[in-house]
Amino acid sequence: MNQFHFTQKEINNGAKGEVNIWIYIERDGTISQTRFEKNTNPDFGERVRNLLLHAPKYTPGTKDGKPARFKVKLVQKFESKRAN
């Protein structure tokens, strides 16, 4: 999430929100699906989804020593600091 940046308008308004998103990591490390569980700011949610989908491949989980598809929940809270 270090690639997430607030817009100047969000900074000026002290925007905040929470995104809880389920991602499905396939055996090859790609994300095949995303699903929001909680998304209090739609702009933040779409930016988070976009960052996840365009990130380098993930390390897949393993089951019985073999790569396996896994479902992972990510929770991220955001709060911009107002400009002084």
GIFEN-V145287 format. One record per run of one state. SS is the DSSP state (~ for helix, > for strand, _ for the rest). FROM is the first residue (numbers start at 1). TO is the last residue. If there is no record, write none. Layout:
ss=SS from=FROM to=TO
ss=SS from=FROM to=TO
This chain:
ss=_ from=1 to=7
ss=~ from=8 to=13
ss=_ from=14 to=15
ss=> from=16 to=25
ss=_ from=26 to=30
ss=> from=31 to=39
ss=_ from=40 to=41
ss=~ from=42 to=53
ss=_ from=54 to=60
ss=> from=61 to=63
ss=_ from=64 to=65
ss=> from=66 to=68
ss=_ from=69 to=69
ss=> from=70 to=79
ss=_ from=80 to=84
